[in-house]
């Protein structure tokens, strides 16, 4: 009996709490008038039956009324049902969005907070003030507490709407070393294009391919100026101008270096103010412009190839030959080795080669070379060529030029000189021509010990004759302007096996 009375008191408290909460929600509902009727009926029914049950149990407890077993069971069942109702059920709001029920919540604030959360994250994602565009209505009811939806469920519904918007607005921005290049709409086309950039440098030996720069593709939204995939490729392959260095090699000329680096001679001079362009030496380091692509591809290739093994050289002295001269007595045969190497390329140009292994396939044989021991006479060739004038100012370079409005091939250098100035032999040798020769005017030709010939033209007078032996620096003529000449100068040529070559590659 005491247990039933306790449960009755508990039920009364819960019902009171339930109806108080229910009143607060009815008061906020747009359907307040209709719901008020249900509220009053429910509350009155609860009040009457609670009083009856209370009176019944109080009477039984005082001995005034007997409670039969059936009555006891019915009352107990009623109390159990009432307690179950208040324990398992809760007032609720069905959330209706644009006419569709999307969930049931215990309080409208759950929906408000869910929408605010989605709008905040949507604004951060899309880059503008994102608002949920939907009509949200509520229907009041009583629902099992276990059937109520939490805030995450409601958020998920509105996240789906956000995802649809973001899919429509999403673009893919390419960023290289922190610099935004642009954005495209199609992610698959962009990915295929980037793969193609790598594939153009890939061979059957390639084991690894990557971009040199830090490339990122990130999602962006509401982009106004989208690029096509082809436009993006052009932007990534575009070059910017930087500076690098070039080391002078045998045969290089200042003009050729400028041309090879897509520069004018004046631009190359400006980058190298301390360099005498007429006296380039092998090993000189020049500053040159460099075309730097926006995006470079680095590949690692594992290569296996054969390589020649140079012949060892054995020297024997020969007193019939001048010092510095040599000749091959027995020519050896090169050997062969199989090389295994890892090679790093950037945009197809080798950057580094690491030899992993070398296996000799064929040993080389020895070359026997005779070297001279006899002292050279003063008129012997040294193999080096000095300037034939005191000036090193060049009026016209070797190669193509425009003369009198027409294109002309210039087979030598026109070096500044004053009238009557001594013209000197560039190296020792034998005078093989001295006299008048058409457009050359008065010309001296010296054949050197190695077969190379030097020409000295437009002289006013000659100081040597054919057959004379001359030494390096010996005066051989006086400067003038004879033949086809526009003024006093020395026209100087170097001919190898009869073909004119650029004198700047030989003068020191």
Backbone torsions as a table, in degrees:
resi	resn	phi	psi	omega
1	UNK	NA	-43.8	178.9
2	UNK	-62.8	-36.3	-179.4
3	UNK	-67.1	-40.8	179.1
4	UNK	-64.8	-40.8	179.2
5	UNK	-62.8	-39.6	178.5
6	UNK	-64.6	-41.3	-179.9
7	UNK	-67.1	-33.4	177.5
8	UNK	-64.2	-43.4	177.8
9	UNK	-64.0	-40.2	179.3
10	UNK	-63.6	-41.9	179.6
11	UNK	-62.1	-43.6	-179.6
12	UNK	-59.8	-42.2	179.8
13	UNK	-64.7	-44.6	-178.5
14	UNK	-65.4	-43.0	178.8
15	UNK	-62.8	-40.2	178.1
16	UNK	-61.3	-44.0	178.9
17	UNK	-62.9	-42.5	-178.8
18	UNK	-62.9	-46.7	-177.9
19	UNK	-69.7	-29.9	176.1
20	UNK	-65.3	-45.8	178.4
21	UNK	-64.0	-39.2	-179.4
22	UNK	-63.7	-40.3	179.0
23	UNK	-61.5	-42.0	179.8
24	UNK	-61.1	-39.3	-177.5
25	UNK	-76.2	-37.3	175.8
26	UNK	-60.8	-39.5	-178.2
27	UNK	-61.9	-26.2	-178.2
28	UNK	-96.1	-7.1	-173.5
29	UNK	-84.6	141.5	175.6
30	UNK	-68.0	-15.2	178.8
31	UNK	-101.6	37.9	-170.7
32	UNK	-61.0	-42.3	-173.6
33	UNK	-62.9	-46.3	-179.0
34	UNK	-68.1	-41.8	-177.9
35	UNK	-67.4	-28.9	179.5
36	UNK	-60.7	-37.8	-179.1
37	UNK	-63.7	-47.2	178.0
38	UNK	-59.6	-39.5	-178.3
39	UNK	-62.7	-48.0	-176.9
40	UNK	-64.4	-42.8	179.7
41	UNK	-61.8	-47.0	-178.4
42	UNK	-63.2	-40.6	-177.1
43	UNK	-70.1	-38.5	-179.0
44	UNK	-67.0	-41.5	178.6
45	UNK	-60.8	-43.7	-179.4
46	UNK	-64.2	-40.9	-177.8
47	UNK	-63.9	-46.5	-176.8
48	UNK	-64.2	-48.1	-175.2
49	UNK	-71.6	-31.7	176.0
50	UNK	-65.6	-41.0	179.6
51	UNK	-65.8	-40.8	179.2
52	UNK	-61.9	-47.4	-178.4
53	UNK	-64.0	-37.9	-179.5
54	UNK	-66.9	-45.6	179.5
55	UNK	-61.9	-41.6	-179.7
56	UNK	-59.4	-47.5	-176.3
57	UNK	-73.7	-33.6	177.0
58	UNK	-66.2	-40.3	179.2
59	UNK	-64.6	-42.8	179.8
60	UNK	-64.3	-36.8	-178.6
61	UNK	-69.1	-31.6	-178.3
62	UNK	-86.9	-5.6	178.7
63	UNK	86.4	8.0	-177.6
64	UNK	-80.3	-23.9	-177.2
65	UNK	-143.9	140.8	178.4
66	UNK	-90.8	141.3	179.1
67	UNK	-110.6	115.4	179.6
68	UNK	-73.4	163.6	-177.8
69	UNK	-63.5	-37.3	-177.8
70	UNK	-68.3	-43.8	177.8
71	UNK	-60.9	-42.4	179.5
72	UNK	-59.5	-43.7	-178.6
73	UNK	-65.7	-43.3	-179.0
74	UNK	-62.8	-43.8	-179.9
75	UNK	-65.0	-42.3	178.4
76	UNK	-60.9	-41.5	179.7
77	UNK	-64.2	-41.2	179.7
78	UNK	-62.8	-43.9	177.8
79	UNK	-61.2	-41.9	-180.0
80	UNK	-62.6	-41.2	-179.9
81	UNK	-65.3	-40.9	-179.4
82	UNK	-65.1	-43.3	178.3
83	UNK	-64.4	-38.2	178.5
84	UNK	-62.6	-41.8	180.0
85	UNK	-58.7	-48.3	-177.2
86	UNK	-74.2	-24.3	-179.0
87	UNK	-83.8	-40.6	-173.2
88	UNK	-93.5	-22.6	-174.8
89	UNK	-108.0	158.1	178.1
90	UNK	-146.1	148.0	170.2
91	UNK	-62.4	149.4	-171.9
92	UNK	-151.5	172.0	176.6
93	UNK	-131.1	120.2	171.2
94	UNK	-76.2	126.6	-177.7
95	UNK	-90.9	116.8	-178.0
96	UNK	-114.3	117.4	-179.1
97	UNK	-112.9	118.8	-179.1
98	UNK	50.5	41.6	176.0
99	UNK	85.0	-0.3	-177.7
100	UNK	-117.7	128.2	178.3
101	UNK	-75.2	127.1	-176.4
102	UNK	-115.0	-5.2	179.5
103	UNK	169.2	175.0	178.5
104	UNK	-131.3	128.3	-177.3
105	UNK	-126.8	160.3	179.6
106	UNK	-80.2	-22.4	-175.3
107	UNK	-150.7	141.7	-179.4
108	UNK	-64.2	-25.8	-178.6
109	UNK	-63.0	-24.9	177.6
110	UNK	-62.2	-43.6	179.7
111	UNK	-67.7	-43.6	-179.7
112	UNK	-58.5	-43.7	-178.7
113	UNK	-68.9	-37.3	178.7
114	UNK	-62.9	-44.5	-179.9
115	UNK	-64.1	-43.2	-179.9
116	UNK	-61.4	-40.5	179.8
117	UNK	-63.9	-46.2	-179.2
118	UNK	-65.3	-41.3	179.6
119	UNK	-63.8	-39.5	179.4
120	UNK	-64.5	-47.1	-179.7
121	UNK	-69.4	-34.5	177.2
122	UNK	-64.8	-38.8	178.7
123	UNK	-64.6	-41.4	177.9
124	UNK	-65.9	-37.8	-178.0
125	UNK	-72.4	-46.0	-172.3
126	UNK	-88.6	-18.0	177.9
127	UNK	84.4	12.1	173.8
128	UNK	-145.7	172.4	-175.4
129	UNK	-73.1	96.3	-177.9
130	UNK	-83.2	132.8	178.0
131	UNK	-127.0	138.4	175.2
132	UNK	-70.2	119.1	-178.7
133	UNK	-102.0	88.1	-179.2
134	UNK	-157.6	151.6	175.8
135	UNK	-91.3	114.5	-177.5
136	UNK	-106.2	121.7	177.6
137	UNK	-122.8	165.1	-178.0
138	UNK	-131.2	142.9	174.1
139	UNK	-122.0	120.2	-176.7
140	UNK	-74.2	144.6	178.9
141	UNK	-168.5	-175.0	177.4
142	UNK	-119.6	125.9	-170.8
143	UNK	-136.4	145.0	170.7
144	UNK	-54.1	133.5	-179.6
145	UNK	-58.2	-32.4	-179.2
146	UNK	-69.8	-17.5	-179.5
147	UNK	-94.2	-3.1	178.4
148	UNK	-71.8	143.6	179.1
149	UNK	-94.1	143.9	176.0
150	UNK	-86.4	176.4	-175.7
151	UNK	-64.6	-34.1	-178.3
152	UNK	-60.7	-39.0	178.9
153	UNK	-61.6	-44.6	179.3
154	UNK	-66.0	-41.5	178.7
155	UNK	-59.6	-41.3	-177.8
156	UNK	-59.4	-37.6	178.3
157	UNK	-61.7	-47.6	-178.4
158	UNK	-73.6	-25.8	174.3
159	UNK	-64.9	-35.0	177.5
160	UNK	-61.9	-40.3	176.1
161	UNK	-63.4	-43.2	178.5
162	UNK	-61.7	-39.9	-178.9
163	UNK	-64.0	-38.1	177.2
164	UNK	-63.3	-40.8	178.3
165	UNK	-66.1	-45.0	-177.5
166	UNK	-66.2	-35.5	177.0
167	UNK	-61.1	-38.7	-178.8
168	UNK	-71.0	-35.3	-175.2
169	UNK	-95.9	-13.0	-172.4
170	UNK	-66.3	134.7	171.1
171	UNK	-131.3	172.5	-173.7
172	UNK	-123.3	111.6	-175.6
173	UNK	-93.5	134.1	178.5
174	UNK	-99.7	126.6	-178.5
175	UNK	-123.4	126.1	-179.8
176	UNK	-117.4	117.5	-178.3
177	UNK	50.4	42.6	176.1
178	UNK	83.9	-4.7	-178.7
179	UNK	-103.9	122.8	-179.8
180	UNK	-72.7	125.9	-179.9
181	UNK	-91.1	-39.9	-179.4
182	UNK	161.5	-176.0	-177.7
183	UNK	-134.8	146.3	176.4
184	UNK	-124.3	163.9	-176.5
185	UNK	-89.1	-38.0	-171.3
186	UNK	-94.8	110.7	-178.5
187	UNK	-66.9	-40.2	-178.0
188	UNK	-65.5	-42.6	178.6
189	UNK	-63.4	-39.6	178.4
190	UNK	-63.5	-45.1	-179.4
191	UNK	-62.7	-41.7	178.9
192	UNK	-65.1	-38.4	179.7
193	UNK	-65.8	-41.7	178.5
194	UNK	-65.1	-38.3	176.2
195	UNK	-64.3	-37.5	-180.0
196	UNK	-66.8	-35.7	176.4
197	UNK	-59.7	-39.0	177.7
198	UNK	-72.8	-41.5	-173.6
199	UNK	-62.8	-27.7	-177.2
200	UNK	-67.2	-15.5	178.0
201	UNK	-110.9	9.2	-176.9
202	UNK	-94.4	135.3	176.1
203	UNK	-122.5	-178.6	178.2
204	UNK	-67.5	-14.5	-179.7
205	UNK	-94.2	-5.9	-173.8
206	UNK	-73.9	129.0	178.9
207	UNK	-110.9	-15.4	-179.0
208	UNK	-155.1	136.9	178.0
209	UNK	-134.7	133.6	178.6
210	UNK	-155.5	161.1	175.1
211	UNK	-82.5	141.8	179.4
212	UNK	-69.0	-45.5	-178.4
213	UNK	-80.3	162.9	176.5
214	UNK	-80.3	106.3	-178.1
215	UNK	-105.3	130.9	177.6
216	UNK	-128.4	142.8	172.2
217	UNK	-118.7	118.7	-176.0
218	UNK	-128.2	153.1	-179.7
219	UNK	-74.9	134.1	173.2
220	UNK	-133.8	161.5	-174.6
221	UNK	-133.4	154.8	176.5
222	UNK	53.9	45.4	177.3
223	UNK	-83.2	130.6	-176.7
224	UNK	-82.7	-45.4	-174.7
225	UNK	-106.8	92.4	177.5
226	UNK	-86.5	148.1	176.9
227	UNK	-102.7	153.0	169.2
228	UNK	-78.3	165.4	178.9
229	UNK	-62.4	-38.2	178.6
230	UNK	-64.6	-40.2	178.1
231	UNK	-65.1	-38.2	177.5
232	UNK	-63.5	-41.5	179.3
233	UNK	-62.5	-44.1	178.5
234	UNK	-59.9	-40.4	180.0
235	UNK	-66.1	-38.1	-179.2
236	UNK	-73.7	-27.5	-179.4
237	UNK	-92.9	-5.7	-179.5
238	UNK	-66.6	146.9	-178.5
239	UNK	-100.7	145.2	167.8
240	UNK	-114.2	158.2	-175.2
241	UNK	-97.5	126.7	174.6
242	UNK	-128.1	-164.4	178.5
243	UNK	-127.7	143.5	174.2
244	UNK	-144.1	-172.9	-178.7
245	UNK	-119.8	155.2	176.8
246	UNK	-132.8	133.3	178.6
247	UNK	-96.6	125.0	-176.3
248	UNK	-65.1	133.2	178.2
249	UNK	-115.5	169.3	179.4
250	UNK	-59.9	132.9	179.6
251	UNK	92.7	-9.0	-179.4
252	UNK	-72.8	146.5	169.3
253	UNK	-127.0	161.0	-179.6
254	UNK	-61.4	-43.0	179.6
255	UNK	-62.9	-43.9	-177.7
256	UNK	-65.6	-38.7	178.9
257	UNK	-64.9	-41.8	178.2
258	UNK	-61.9	-45.0	-178.5
259	UNK	-64.0	-43.2	-177.6
260	UNK	-63.7	-25.3	-178.5
261	UNK	-106.0	17.5	176.3
262	UNK	55.9	46.0	-179.2
263	UNK	-127.8	156.4	170.0
264	UNK	-83.9	159.9	178.8
265	UNK	-61.0	-38.3	-179.6
266	UNK	-65.4	-37.6	177.3
267	UNK	-64.4	-41.8	-179.9
268	UNK	-66.1	-38.3	176.5
269	UNK	-63.2	-41.8	-178.0
270	UNK	-62.9	-33.9	178.9
271	UNK	-79.1	-13.8	-176.9
272	UNK	-134.0	65.3	-175.1
273	UNK	-64.4	-23.3	-177.6
274	UNK	-92.1	4.9	-176.6
275	UNK	-100.6	132.7	172.6
276	UNK	-86.2	108.3	-173.4
277	UNK	-66.5	-16.1	179.6
278	UNK	-90.3	-3.7	-178.7
279	UNK	-134.2	52.8	176.4
280	UNK	-70.3	137.3	179.0
281	UNK	-117.5	145.5	175.2
282	UNK	-58.5	129.1	-177.8
283	UNK	100.7	-13.5	175.2
284	UNK	-59.6	142.2	180.0
285	UNK	-108.6	121.0	-178.9
286	UNK	-110.5	147.3	171.3
287	UNK	-84.9	129.2	178.8
288	UNK	-132.9	160.1	175.7
289	UNK	-76.1	148.1	-180.0
290	UNK	-129.4	132.4	175.6
291	UNK	-85.6	115.0	-175.5
292	UNK	-108.3	114.6	177.9
293	UNK	-69.3	151.1	178.6
294	UNK	-59.5	-40.2	-177.9
295	UNK	-131.8	123.1	-179.3
296	UNK	-111.1	150.0	-179.2
297	UNK	-110.8	126.8	176.9
298	UNK	-108.8	131.0	177.7
299	UNK	-122.2	150.1	173.3
300	UNK	-116.1	116.6	-179.1
301	UNK	-110.8	137.3	173.6
302	UNK	-100.9	111.6	-172.0
303	UNK	-116.4	141.1	173.5
304	UNK	-124.1	124.1	-174.8
305	UNK	-153.3	168.1	175.9
306	UNK	-101.5	151.2	-177.2
307	UNK	-142.9	140.4	-178.8
308	UNK	-69.4	143.8	172.8
309	UNK	-104.6	119.6	-176.4
310	UNK	-61.7	150.1	178.3
311	UNK	-74.9	136.0	169.8
312	UNK	-67.1	147.5	-175.4
313	UNK	-114.5	129.5	174.9
314	UNK	-111.3	126.9	-177.6
315	UNK	-103.9	143.7	174.0
316	UNK	-129.0	140.9	-178.1
317	UNK	-78.3	146.4	178.7
318	UNK	-136.4	112.1	-175.5
319	UNK	-74.7	-9.5	179.3
320	UNK	-87.0	-5.2	-177.7
321	UNK	-111.2	148.8	178.8
322	UNK	-71.7	153.0	174.2
323	UNK	-59.7	137.3	-178.0
324	UNK	92.6	-15.4	176.9
325	UNK	-94.3	152.8	178.4
326	UNK	-153.7	162.7	174.4
327	UNK	-152.5	153.2	-178.6
328	UNK	-85.3	124.8	176.1
329	UNK	-90.0	-48.4	177.5
330	UNK	-131.1	120.7	179.2
331	UNK	-87.3	121.4	178.6
332	UNK	-76.3	173.5	178.5
333	UNK	-113.1	130.6	-179.1
334	UNK	-62.8	148.3	173.0
335	UNK	-89.6	-173.7	-179.0
336	UNK	-143.3	139.2	179.4
337	UNK	-131.2	147.3	173.1
338	UNK	-96.2	124.7	-175.1
339	UNK	-112.0	136.4	172.1
340	UNK	-116.8	122.5	-173.4
341	UNK	-143.5	153.1	169.5
342	UNK	-102.3	125.8	-174.6
343	UNK	-122.6	129.9	178.3
344	UNK	-100.5	126.6	176.4
345	UNK	-118.7	146.4	170.6
346	UNK	-123.2	118.1	-176.1
347	UNK	53.2	36.6	175.9
348	UNK	87.7	-4.5	-179.9
349	UNK	-103.3	131.7	-177.0
350	UNK	-66.1	133.9	178.8
351	UNK	-114.1	-33.5	-175.1
352	UNK	-156.9	140.9	178.6
353	UNK	-131.4	121.9	179.3
354	UNK	-113.6	116.3	-180.0
355	UNK	-77.4	121.4	179.2
356	UNK	-87.3	-42.7	179.7
357	UNK	-157.0	157.4	177.8
358	UNK	-140.4	123.5	-179.4
359	UNK	-119.7	123.1	-179.7
360	UNK	-74.6	123.0	177.9
361	UNK	-95.8	-32.8	179.0
362	UNK	-149.3	128.6	-179.7
363	UNK	-75.4	142.5	176.7
364	UNK	-77.3	159.6	173.8
365	UNK	-106.0	164.1	-171.0
366	UNK	-83.9	138.5	171.3
367	UNK	-95.1	133.1	178.0
368	UNK	-105.9	123.0	-176.6
369	UNK	-123.4	133.0	176.2
370	UNK	-91.1	136.7	178.2
371	UNK	-122.2	138.2	-176.6
372	UNK	-75.1	149.3	177.7
373	UNK	-121.8	-7.7	-176.4
374	UNK	-78.5	140.0	178.9
375	UNK	-65.7	138.1	179.6
376	UNK	-78.7	143.8	172.2
377	UNK	-72.8	166.3	-177.5
378	UNK	-60.1	-31.2	-176.5
379	UNK	-87.1	0.5	179.0
380	UNK	-69.3	150.2	178.8
381	UNK	-72.1	142.2	177.5
382	UNK	-94.5	-19.3	-176.5
383	UNK	90.0	-5.1	174.6
384	UNK	-117.5	158.4	-172.3
385	UNK	-127.6	124.1	179.3
386	UNK	-96.3	163.5	-179.2
387	UNK	-69.6	137.5	-177.0
388	UNK	-79.8	-7.8	-179.4
389	UNK	-126.9	167.3	177.1
390	UNK	-75.4	-23.6	179.3
391	UNK	-93.4	151.2	174.7
392	UNK	-120.2	20.5	177.9
393	UNK	-83.6	127.0	-176.6
394	UNK	-101.1	124.6	177.3
395	UNK	-84.9	-32.1	179.7
396	UNK	-149.8	132.4	-175.5
397	UNK	-87.8	170.1	176.1
398	UNK	-71.5	140.8	176.1
399	UNK	111.4	-162.8	-176.7
400	UNK	-67.2	143.5	177.8
401	UNK	-158.8	165.0	175.1
402	UNK	-104.8	125.1	-178.4
403	UNK	-129.4	122.3	-177.6
404	UNK	57.2	33.3	177.4
405	UNK	85.4	1.9	-179.3
406	UNK	-122.1	149.1	177.2
407	UNK	-71.4	137.3	-175.9
408	UNK	-142.7	142.5	175.6
409	UNK	-92.7	122.5	-178.1
410	UNK	-101.7	117.6	-172.1
411	UNK	-87.7	5.1	179.7
412	UNK	-156.9	-157.3	176.5
413	UNK	-113.3	138.8	168.8
414	UNK	-97.5	110.2	-174.2
415	UNK	-105.2	133.3	-178.1
416	UNK	-58.9	138.8	176.7
417	UNK	-153.9	158.9	174.6
418	UNK	-99.3	153.3	-175.8
419	UNK	-60.7	129.7	178.2
420	UNK	85.5	-4.2	178.7
421	UNK	-62.6	144.8	-179.9
422	UNK	-70.9	131.4	174.5
423	UNK	-100.2	128.3	-171.4
424	UNK	-111.9	150.6	178.4
425	UNK	-66.0	130.6	-179.5
426	UNK	-69.0	-27.8	177.3
427	UNK	-158.8	164.6	179.4
428	UNK	-68.7	155.1	178.6
429	UNK	166.1	-159.7	-177.3
430	UNK	-116.0	130.8	176.7
431	UNK	-71.4	116.5	-179.0
432	UNK	-105.3	-9.5	172.7
433	UNK	-154.9	137.7	174.4
434	UNK	-150.8	107.7	-178.3
435	UNK	166.2	-166.1	-179.0
436	UNK	-83.9	134.7	-179.8
437	UNK	-144.2	81.7	173.5
438	UNK	49.5	-126.2	-175.8
439	UNK	-66.2	-16.7	177.5
440	UNK	-73.2	-19.8	-172.2
441	UNK	70.1	-143.4	176.9
442	UNK	-75.2	121.7	-170.4
443	UNK	-126.6	141.1	171.0
444	UNK	-118.9	131.2	174.4
445	UNK	-118.6	127.1	177.8
446	UNK	-113.7	127.6	174.8
447	UNK	-100.1	122.5	-175.3
448	UNK	-91.6	167.5	-172.8
449	UNK	-60.4	-26.3	-179.5
450	UNK	-90.9	6.9	177.8
451	UNK	90.7	-11.5	176.9
452	UNK	-69.7	141.6	177.7
453	UNK	-115.4	144.7	173.6
454	UNK	-120.7	139.5	-178.7
455	UNK	-111.6	142.8	178.6
456	UNK	-133.9	108.8	-169.2
457	UNK	-120.4	169.2	177.1
458	UNK	68.5	23.9	-178.2
459	UNK	-70.2	153.5	174.6
460	UNK	-82.9	-30.1	176.9
461	UNK	-157.1	160.9	-177.4
462	UNK	-112.6	143.7	-178.3
463	UNK	-111.8	-0.1	-179.2
464	UNK	-134.4	166.6	178.4
465	UNK	-126.0	161.4	178.2
466	UNK	-58.3	136.4	-179.4
467	UNK	97.6	-16.1	179.7
468	UNK	-67.7	143.7	170.0
469	UNK	-91.6	129.7	-178.8
470	UNK	-126.2	154.9	179.2
471	UNK	-109.8	165.7	-179.1
472	UNK	-62.8	127.5	179.2
473	UNK	90.8	-3.6	-179.9
474	UNK	-73.7	138.5	177.7
475	UNK	-69.0	128.6	-176.9
476	UNK	-121.6	-15.3	-179.1
477	UNK	-165.3	176.3	175.2
478	UNK	-121.9	138.8	-174.2
479	UNK	-63.5	145.9	177.2
480	UNK	-158.8	-153.4	-178.4
481	UNK	-145.3	45.5	-178.6
482	UNK	-85.4	162.4	-178.7
483	UNK	74.8	-151.0	-179.6
484	UNK	-84.7	88.8	-173.4
485	UNK	-137.7	145.4	179.7
486	UNK	-100.1	1.4	-178.6
487	UNK	165.3	173.0	-178.0
488	UNK	-66.7	125.8	176.1
489	UNK	-171.3	173.0	174.0
490	UNK	-111.3	117.1	173.2
491	UNK	-86.3	116.1	-173.3
492	UNK	-117.8	128.8	178.8
493	UNK	-124.6	152.5	169.0
494	UNK	-123.3	126.8	-179.4
495	UNK	-122.6	128.3	178.1
496	UNK	-113.5	118.1	-175.9
497	UNK	52.4	38.8	174.5
498	UNK	86.2	-4.8	-177.5
499	UNK	-105.5	130.1	179.4
500	UNK	-67.2	133.8	177.0
501	UNK	-125.6	167.9	-176.5
502	UNK	-70.4	115.8	-179.2
503	UNK	-59.8	-27.6	-178.1
504	UNK	-63.7	-17.7	177.2
505	UNK	-79.2	-7.9	-174.3
506	UNK	-120.7	-32.3	-176.5
507	UNK	-68.2	137.8	177.7
508	UNK	-131.6	NA	NA
